[in-house]
Amino acid sequence: MKRPALCSRRHFLHANGFGIGTLALASLLERDGLLAAPVKPELFGQARYDLTPKQPHFNGQAKAMISLFMMGGPSQMDLFDPKPMLTKYHGQKFPGEIKYDNLAQASSKCFGSPWKFAKHGECGMEISELLPNLAKVVDEITLIRSMTSGVNNHAQGLYAMNAGRVTAGRPALGSWLTYGLGSETDELPAYMVLAHPSGLPTFSGEHFTNGWLPALYQGTLVRATEPRILNLDPPPSLAGERQARQLDLLNELNEAHLTLHPGELDLQARIASYELAAKMQTAAKEALDISDEPQHIKTLYGVDNPITKDYATRCIIARRLVERGVRHVQVLNSGQSWDQHSSLITSLPKNCEATDQPSAALIIDLKQRGLLDTTVVHWGGEMGRLPVLQNDAGREKWGRDHNTYGFSMWLAGGGFKKGYVHGETDEFGHKAVIDEVKHYDYHATLLKTFGLDHTKLTYKRNGLAASLTDNQGAKVVDQLLA
C-alpha cells in the first residue's frame, strides 16, 4: 500500500528551519550515538563540532552567563557615574570638544543629572536614586565606569560589545562560549535568548547570530508569549502516530537524497534530531514555566507588579535555564528603549522602574541558590550618553546624544570582584581617563573567568585563525577579577 504524502521534504524543512530541531539538538544526537560523521575543527585538538561539554584551557570559575543587555545606551552620569562638576556647570557651555551623532539637535550646554546619588553597601559605591534595588546589592557587583568602544553609533557599538569588532556578521559572545565549552544540558539549547513582548531590539537577530561559526552555535529565540518556542509541538493533526509516519517518510526521502549526495553528512543528524525532539518538548516547557516558583520568589522579582512583571518573569526564566545547564542566556529589551535623545527626564525613570528590581533580584536569587559564584551576570548596553543637552526645546524634551568614549556597565558573580568600582571618566563624564577598558579587553577578561584563553579560542576561517578579540591587542584586566 502506497504511503500518503503527508508533507513534502522541502515544506517540512522550511517550516522547521528556525525551530528547536535545527539549533538545539546536536548535543542530543552525539550523546545518543546518532550524530552524523563529524567535521574537523581545530579546537583544543578535538575533531568535532558539537555541544558536548569541553574542557577549558585552564580552570575557570564561571560556568554560565546571563546578559541583561540594554540596547540604546543607558545614561552613565544619571545612573552609575556621579559628576558634581557637571551639575555645577549645568546650562553653561561645555569646556571642551564634543563629537555629536545628531548635529541637528546638538547643544553645547552642560546637562547636570536631575537625580541624586548616594553611597551604598559596605563598599560605599555611589548609585543613582533611580536604582534603589541595585543599591542594596552593590557589595556583589563590579562597576566599570571606564568602558569604551570608540564608535558613536548603535550598530557598531552593538557589534563591538557583543561580537568583538565594529563590523557586522561576526559571531556573538554566546556563540563563542558555546563553541568553546559546549553545554551542560542535553535537553535544552546551549544558548537561549529571551525576547521582549513587543519584539526584539534594533538589529534583531544580530544580537545572537552565530556569524561564520557553525549554525549549531546560534542562539535559540524564546518569545515572551506562548508559544515561547515556535515549532516545539506538532500540530494536533500530526501528533502521535501521524507524526511518526511523517518522520518515517522524511527519513526515506532523505536517505535517498544522501545516497545521491553522500557529502551532506549533517542531513542525517538533522533527521535524527526530529526523532529526539520529544525530549525537548518536555524539558523546554518545564524550564520556561514559572508557575511552580514559590510566591516569595515571584515577589522578590516583582512578578505581581504590572510594571516589572515582564522583566521579572524573564529574569526568573533566565535563572531557571542556567540552573538546568544552559551556558548563555540573553535577556533583551525592545527597539532602542534606552536611547534617550529626548524626554530623558520622564523615560529613563520608566526604564529603571521596569528593570531595577528584577535585575537585583536575579543576583539575590542566584546567590541564595549557590549559583552566583559560577554564573556571570552582566548589565549594560552598547554605549552611554553625552554630558551635554540634546533637543534643547524645554525641560520636558531634554535628552542626551550617544557616547562610546566613556560609559558604565556592571558585572556580578563568576569570579568578578565584589563591591568594586573600576576606572574613571573625566569630571564631566565624557571620556574614560583612568583604567580604560576597551570592549575587547572586557571580552578577554570575561573569557578568562570561564577558563578560556582569548588567544587560543579560535576558528579557522579563510585560512586564518579568527577569534572574539581578533588580534586587536586585547589584554585581560586582572583588577576586575577576584
C-alpha positions as CSV (number, residue, x, y, z in Angstrom):
1,M,0.0,0.0,0.0
2,K,1.4,3.3,-1.0
3,R,2.0,5.7,1.9
4,P,0.2,9.0,1.7
5,A,2.4,12.1,1.2
6,L,1.7,14.0,4.4
7,C,4.2,16.7,3.8
8,S,7.0,17.3,1.3
9,R,10.6,17.3,2.4
10,R,11.0,20.9,1.2
11,H,8.0,22.1,3.2
12,F,9.0,20.3,6.3
13,L,12.5,21.6,6.4
14,H,11.3,25.1,5.6
15,A,8.6,25.1,8.3
16,N,11.1,23.8,10.9
17,G,14.2,25.7,9.8
18,F,14.2,28.0,12.8
19,G,12.7,25.7,15.4
20,I,14.3,23.7,18.1
21,G,15.4,20.9,15.8
22,T,17.9,23.0,13.8
23,L,19.7,24.7,16.6
24,A,19.4,22.8,19.8
25,L,19.6,19.1,19.3
26,A,23.0,18.2,18.0
27,S,24.2,17.5,21.6
28,L,21.4,15.0,22.0
29,L,22.4,13.2,18.8
30,E,26.1,13.0,19.9
31,R,25.2,11.7,23.4
32,D,22.9,9.1,21.9
33,G,25.3,8.0,19.2
34,L,23.2,9.3,16.4
35,L,25.3,12.2,15.2
36,A,26.5,12.0,11.6
37,A,30.2,11.8,10.8
38,P,31.8,15.0,12.3
39,V,33.6,17.7,10.5
40,K,37.1,18.6,11.8
41,P,37.6,21.9,13.5
42,E,40.9,22.8,15.3
43,L,39.5,23.4,18.7
44,F,41.6,22.1,21.7
45,G,42.8,19.3,19.4
46,Q,39.3,17.8,19.1
47,A,37.9,16.9,15.6
48,R,34.3,17.7,16.0
49,Y,31.7,20.4,16.2
50,D,29.1,19.6,18.8
51,L,27.7,20.8,22.1
52,T,29.2,18.1,24.4
53,P,30.9,19.7,27.5
54,K,34.5,20.6,26.7
55,Q,37.5,21.2,28.9
56,P,38.6,24.8,29.1
57,H,42.2,25.9,28.7
58,F,42.6,26.2,32.4
59,N,40.3,26.1,35.5
60,G,37.8,28.9,35.4
61,Q,35.2,29.8,38.0
62,A,32.3,30.7,35.6
63,K,30.1,28.0,34.1
64,A,27.2,30.1,32.7
65,M,26.4,33.7,31.9
66,I,23.2,35.8,31.9
67,S,23.5,39.1,29.9
68,L,20.9,41.7,30.7
69,F,21.5,43.7,27.6
70,M,20.1,47.2,27.5
71,M,20.0,48.2,23.8
72,G,20.1,52.0,23.3
73,G,22.7,53.2,25.7
74,P,21.9,53.8,29.4
75,S,23.0,57.2,30.6
76,Q,26.0,56.6,32.9
77,M,26.0,60.1,34.6
78,D,22.4,59.6,35.6
79,L,22.8,56.0,36.9
80,F,26.3,55.0,37.8
81,D,28.8,57.8,37.4
82,P,28.1,60.9,39.6
83,K,29.6,64.2,38.3
84,P,29.2,67.1,40.6
85,M,31.1,69.3,38.2
86,L,28.5,68.6,35.5
87,T,25.8,69.7,37.9
88,K,27.8,72.8,38.8
89,Y,28.1,73.9,35.2
90,H,24.5,72.9,34.3
91,G,23.2,75.1,31.5
92,Q,26.7,76.6,30.8
93,K,28.9,75.9,27.7
94,F,30.8,72.7,27.9
95,P,34.5,73.5,28.2
96,G,35.8,71.1,25.6
97,E,35.1,69.3,22.3
98,I,32.2,67.0,21.8
99,K,31.6,64.6,19.0
100,Y,27.9,64.5,18.3
101,D,25.9,61.9,16.5
102,N,22.9,64.1,15.8
103,L,24.1,67.6,14.8
104,A,20.6,68.8,14.1
105,Q,19.6,68.6,17.8
106,A,23.1,69.3,19.2
107,S,23.8,71.7,22.1
108,S,26.9,72.6,23.9
109,K,25.1,73.2,27.2
110,C,26.1,71.0,30.1
111,F,23.3,68.8,31.4
112,G,23.7,68.1,35.1
113,S,21.9,65.0,36.3
114,P,18.4,65.7,37.8
115,W,18.8,62.7,40.2
116,K,20.8,62.4,43.4
117,F,23.5,59.9,44.1
118,A,24.3,58.3,47.5
119,K,26.9,55.8,48.8
120,H,25.6,52.2,49.5
121,G,26.8,49.0,50.9
122,E,30.0,48.3,52.9
123,C,31.9,49.2,49.7
124,G,30.4,52.7,49.6
125,M,29.5,52.5,45.9
126,E,27.7,55.6,44.7
127,I,24.5,54.8,42.8
128,S,21.6,56.9,41.5
129,E,18.3,57.1,43.3
130,L,16.8,55.7,40.1
131,L,18.3,52.3,41.1
132,P,17.2,51.7,44.7
133,N,17.2,47.9,44.4
134,L,20.6,47.6,42.7
135,A,21.9,49.9,45.6
136,K,21.0,47.0,48.0
137,V,23.3,44.5,46.3
138,V,26.3,46.7,45.3
139,D,28.6,44.6,47.5
140,E,28.1,41.8,45.0
141,I,29.0,43.7,41.8
142,T,31.9,45.1,39.9
143,L,31.0,48.5,38.4
144,I,33.1,49.5,35.4
145,R,33.0,53.3,34.8
146,S,35.5,53.4,32.0
147,M,34.1,51.3,29.2
148,T,34.9,52.4,25.6
149,S,34.3,51.1,22.1
150,G,35.2,54.2,20.2
151,V,32.3,54.2,17.7
152,N,29.4,56.7,18.2
153,N,26.6,54.6,16.6
154,H,24.3,51.9,17.8
155,A,25.0,49.2,15.2
156,Q,28.8,49.5,15.5
157,G,28.5,49.7,19.3
158,L,26.4,46.6,19.4
159,Y,28.9,44.7,17.2
160,A,31.8,45.8,19.3
161,M,30.2,44.9,22.7
162,N,28.5,41.7,21.6
163,A,30.8,40.3,18.9
164,G,34.3,41.9,19.3
165,R,34.6,44.2,16.4
166,V,32.6,47.1,15.0
167,T,31.7,45.2,11.8
168,A,28.7,43.1,11.2
169,G,28.5,39.4,10.5
170,R,30.7,38.1,13.4
171,P,29.7,35.5,16.0
172,A,28.1,36.8,19.2
173,L,29.6,36.2,22.6
174,G,27.2,33.5,23.4
175,S,28.1,31.6,20.3
176,W,31.8,31.8,21.2
177,L,31.1,30.4,24.7
178,T,29.1,27.5,23.4
179,Y,31.7,26.8,20.7
180,G,34.4,26.7,23.3
181,L,32.7,25.0,26.2
182,G,29.7,23.2,24.8
183,S,26.6,22.7,27.0
184,E,25.9,21.2,30.4
185,T,22.5,20.0,29.3
186,D,21.3,17.6,26.6
187,E,17.7,18.7,27.0
188,L,17.8,22.4,26.3
189,P,19.7,24.7,23.8
190,A,23.1,25.8,25.0
191,Y,22.4,29.5,24.1
192,M,19.0,31.0,24.6
193,V,17.6,34.5,24.0
194,L,14.6,35.9,25.9
195,A,12.7,38.5,23.8
196,H,10.6,41.4,25.0
197,P,6.8,41.1,24.4
198,S,6.9,43.9,21.8
199,G,9.7,42.3,19.9
200,L,13.5,42.2,19.5
201,P,15.9,45.2,19.9
202,T,17.1,47.0,16.8
203,F,19.2,44.8,14.6
204,S,17.2,41.8,15.9
205,G,18.9,38.6,15.1
206,E,22.4,40.2,15.0
207,H,22.3,40.1,18.8
208,F,22.5,36.3,18.8
209,T,24.0,35.4,15.5
210,N,26.5,32.6,15.1
211,G,28.2,34.6,12.3
212,W,30.6,32.3,10.5
213,L,30.7,29.8,13.3
214,P,28.6,26.6,12.5
215,A,24.9,27.2,12.9
216,L,24.9,24.8,15.8
217,Y,26.1,27.8,18.0
218,Q,23.4,30.3,17.1
219,G,21.1,31.5,19.9
220,T,17.6,30.0,20.2
221,L,15.0,32.6,20.4
222,V,12.4,32.4,23.2
223,R,9.3,34.6,22.8
224,A,7.8,36.4,25.7
225,T,4.3,34.9,25.0
226,E,3.1,31.5,24.2
227,P,4.2,29.6,22.3
228,R,7.5,30.7,23.7
229,I,9.4,28.5,21.2
230,L,8.0,28.1,17.8
231,N,7.6,24.6,16.3
232,L,8.2,22.9,19.6
233,D,5.0,20.8,19.3
234,P,3.5,19.2,16.2
235,P,0.0,20.5,15.2
236,P,-2.8,18.3,16.6
237,S,-3.5,16.9,13.2
238,L,0.0,15.4,13.0
239,A,0.6,14.4,16.7
240,G,1.2,10.8,17.7
241,E,1.2,8.1,15.0
242,R,0.8,10.7,12.3
243,Q,4.0,12.4,13.3
244,A,5.8,9.1,13.4
245,R,4.6,8.3,9.9
246,Q,5.7,11.7,8.7
247,L,9.2,11.2,10.1
248,D,9.3,7.8,8.5
249,L,8.5,9.3,5.2
250,L,11.0,12.1,5.6
251,N,13.7,9.5,6.6
252,E,13.0,7.6,3.4
253,L,13.3,10.8,1.3
254,N,16.4,11.9,3.0
255,E,18.1,8.5,2.9
256,A,17.6,8.6,-0.9
257,H,19.0,12.1,-1.0
258,L,22.0,11.0,1.0
259,T,22.7,8.2,-1.4
260,L,22.9,10.7,-4.2
261,H,24.8,13.3,-2.2
262,P,27.0,11.4,0.3
263,G,28.9,14.5,1.3
264,E,25.9,16.1,3.1
265,L,26.7,14.4,6.4
266,D,24.8,16.9,8.5
267,L,21.5,15.9,6.9
268,Q,21.4,12.5,8.7
269,A,21.9,14.3,12.0
270,R,19.1,16.7,11.2
271,I,16.7,13.9,10.6
272,A,17.6,12.1,13.8
273,S,17.1,15.4,15.7
274,Y,13.5,15.5,14.8
275,E,13.1,12.0,16.3
276,L,14.6,13.2,19.6
277,A,12.5,16.4,19.7
278,A,10.1,14.8,22.2
279,K,12.8,15.1,24.8
280,M,12.9,18.9,24.2
281,Q,9.1,19.2,24.2
282,T,9.0,18.2,27.8
283,A,12.2,19.9,29.1
284,A,11.7,23.3,27.4
285,K,8.1,23.6,28.6
286,E,9.1,22.9,32.2
287,A,12.0,25.3,32.2
288,L,10.0,28.2,30.7
289,D,7.0,27.8,33.0
290,I,7.4,29.8,36.3
291,S,4.0,28.7,37.7
292,D,5.7,26.4,40.2
293,E,8.0,29.1,41.6
294,P,7.3,29.9,45.3
295,Q,5.4,33.1,45.9
296,H,8.2,34.7,47.8
297,I,10.5,34.3,44.7
298,K,7.8,35.9,42.5
299,T,7.5,38.7,45.0
300,L,11.3,39.2,45.1
301,Y,11.5,39.7,41.4
302,G,8.3,41.7,41.1
303,V,6.1,39.3,39.1
304,D,3.0,40.7,40.8
305,N,3.7,44.3,39.8
306,P,2.4,45.1,36.3
307,I,5.4,47.4,35.7
308,T,8.0,44.8,36.5
309,K,6.1,41.6,35.6
310,D,7.6,41.0,32.2
311,Y,11.2,41.6,33.1
312,A,10.7,39.8,36.4
313,T,9.3,36.7,34.5
314,R,12.2,36.7,32.1
315,C,14.8,37.1,34.8
316,I,13.3,34.1,36.6
317,I,13.3,32.1,33.4
318,A,17.0,33.0,32.9
319,R,17.8,31.7,36.3
320,R,15.9,28.5,35.6
321,L,17.8,28.0,32.4
322,V,21.3,28.3,33.9
323,E,20.1,26.2,36.8
324,R,19.3,23.4,34.2
325,G,22.7,23.7,32.4
326,V,22.2,26.3,29.7
327,R,25.5,28.0,29.0
328,H,24.5,31.5,27.9
329,V,21.2,33.5,28.3
330,Q,20.5,36.9,26.9
331,V,17.6,39.0,28.2
332,L,16.8,41.7,25.7
333,N,14.7,44.9,25.6
334,S,12.8,46.1,22.5
335,G,13.9,48.6,20.0
336,Q,16.4,51.1,21.4
337,S,14.4,51.8,24.6
338,W,17.4,53.2,26.4
339,D,18.2,55.6,23.6
340,Q,17.0,58.9,25.2
341,H,17.8,61.6,22.7
342,S,14.8,63.4,24.2
343,S,12.4,63.2,27.2
344,L,15.1,61.6,29.3
345,I,13.7,63.0,32.5
346,T,10.5,61.0,32.1
347,S,11.6,58.0,30.0
348,L,14.8,57.0,32.0
349,P,12.9,56.5,35.3
350,K,10.4,54.3,33.5
351,N,13.2,52.1,32.1
352,C,14.7,51.8,35.6
353,E,11.4,51.1,37.3
354,A,10.7,48.2,34.9
355,T,14.2,46.6,35.2
356,D,15.9,47.5,38.5
357,Q,14.0,45.2,40.9
358,P,14.2,42.1,38.7
359,S,17.9,42.7,37.9
360,A,18.8,43.0,41.6
361,A,16.6,40.0,42.5
362,L,18.5,37.9,40.0
363,I,21.7,38.5,41.9
364,I,20.0,37.7,45.3
365,D,18.3,34.6,43.9
366,L,21.4,33.2,42.3
367,K,23.4,33.8,45.4
368,Q,20.9,32.1,47.8
369,R,20.9,29.0,45.4
370,G,24.7,28.8,45.4
371,L,24.8,29.7,41.7
372,L,26.3,33.2,41.7
373,D,29.8,32.1,42.1
374,T,29.6,30.2,38.8
375,T,27.3,32.5,36.9
376,V,28.3,35.8,35.4
377,V,25.5,38.4,35.4
378,H,26.1,41.3,33.0
379,W,24.1,44.5,32.9
380,G,24.9,47.1,30.2
381,G,24.3,48.4,26.7
382,E,26.3,49.2,23.6
383,M,27.2,52.8,24.7
384,G,26.5,55.6,27.1
385,R,25.4,59.3,26.8
386,L,27.0,62.7,26.4
387,P,27.2,65.2,29.2
388,V,25.5,68.0,27.2
389,L,21.9,68.7,26.4
390,Q,20.3,67.4,23.2
391,N,17.0,68.7,22.0
392,D,17.1,71.9,24.0
393,A,13.4,72.7,23.5
394,G,12.2,72.8,27.1
395,R,13.0,70.7,30.1
396,E,10.4,68.0,29.3
397,K,12.2,67.4,26.0
398,W,15.8,67.3,27.1
399,G,17.9,64.3,26.2
400,R,21.4,63.1,25.6
401,D,23.2,62.1,22.5
402,H,25.4,58.9,22.1
403,N,28.8,58.5,23.8
404,T,31.1,55.5,23.4
405,Y,34.2,57.2,24.8
406,G,33.4,56.5,28.4
407,F,30.4,54.7,29.7
408,S,29.4,52.3,32.5
409,M,28.2,48.7,33.0
410,W,28.3,46.2,35.8
411,L,29.0,42.5,36.4
412,A,28.4,40.1,39.2
413,G,29.4,36.6,40.1
414,G,31.6,34.1,38.1
415,G,34.9,35.3,39.5
416,F,34.5,39.1,39.3
417,K,35.3,41.2,42.3
418,K,32.6,42.2,44.8
419,G,31.9,45.8,45.8
420,Y,34.5,47.2,43.4
421,V,34.5,50.3,41.1
422,H,36.9,50.3,38.2
423,G,38.1,53.2,36.2
424,E,37.1,56.9,35.9
425,T,35.8,59.2,33.3
426,D,36.7,62.9,33.3
427,E,35.0,65.4,35.6
428,F,32.1,65.8,33.1
429,G,31.6,62.1,32.4
430,H,32.6,62.4,28.7
431,K,35.7,60.2,28.2
432,A,37.5,57.5,30.1
433,V,40.7,58.9,31.7
434,I,41.8,56.3,34.2
435,D,41.9,52.5,33.7
436,E,40.1,52.5,30.4
437,V,38.5,49.1,29.5
438,K,38.1,48.7,25.8
439,H,35.4,46.3,24.6
440,Y,38.0,43.6,23.6
441,D,39.7,43.9,27.0
442,Y,36.3,43.1,28.5
443,H,35.9,40.1,26.3
444,A,39.4,38.8,27.1
445,T,38.7,39.2,30.8
446,L,35.3,37.6,30.6
447,L,36.6,34.6,28.7
448,K,39.3,34.1,31.4
449,T,36.5,33.7,34.1
450,F,35.4,30.7,32.0
451,G,38.9,29.3,31.8
452,L,39.3,30.3,28.2
453,D,42.4,32.0,26.7
454,H,41.1,34.6,24.2
455,T,44.2,34.0,22.0
456,K,43.6,30.2,21.8
457,L,39.8,30.2,21.4
458,T,39.9,30.4,17.6
459,Y,38.1,29.2,14.5
460,K,39.8,28.8,11.1
461,R,38.2,31.0,8.5
462,N,39.7,31.7,5.1
463,G,42.9,30.0,6.3
464,L,43.2,32.4,9.3
465,A,42.6,31.8,13.0
466,A,39.7,34.2,13.9
467,S,38.8,34.9,17.5
468,L,36.4,37.0,19.6
469,T,39.2,39.5,20.3
470,D,40.7,39.1,16.9
471,N,44.3,40.4,17.2
472,Q,43.3,43.8,18.5
473,G,45.9,43.8,21.3
474,A,43.3,42.8,23.9
475,K,44.5,42.3,27.4
476,V,42.9,40.7,30.5
477,V,42.0,43.3,33.1
478,D,43.0,41.3,36.2
479,Q,41.9,44.1,38.5
480,L,38.3,43.2,37.7
481,L,38.8,39.6,38.9
482,A,38.6,38.3,42.5
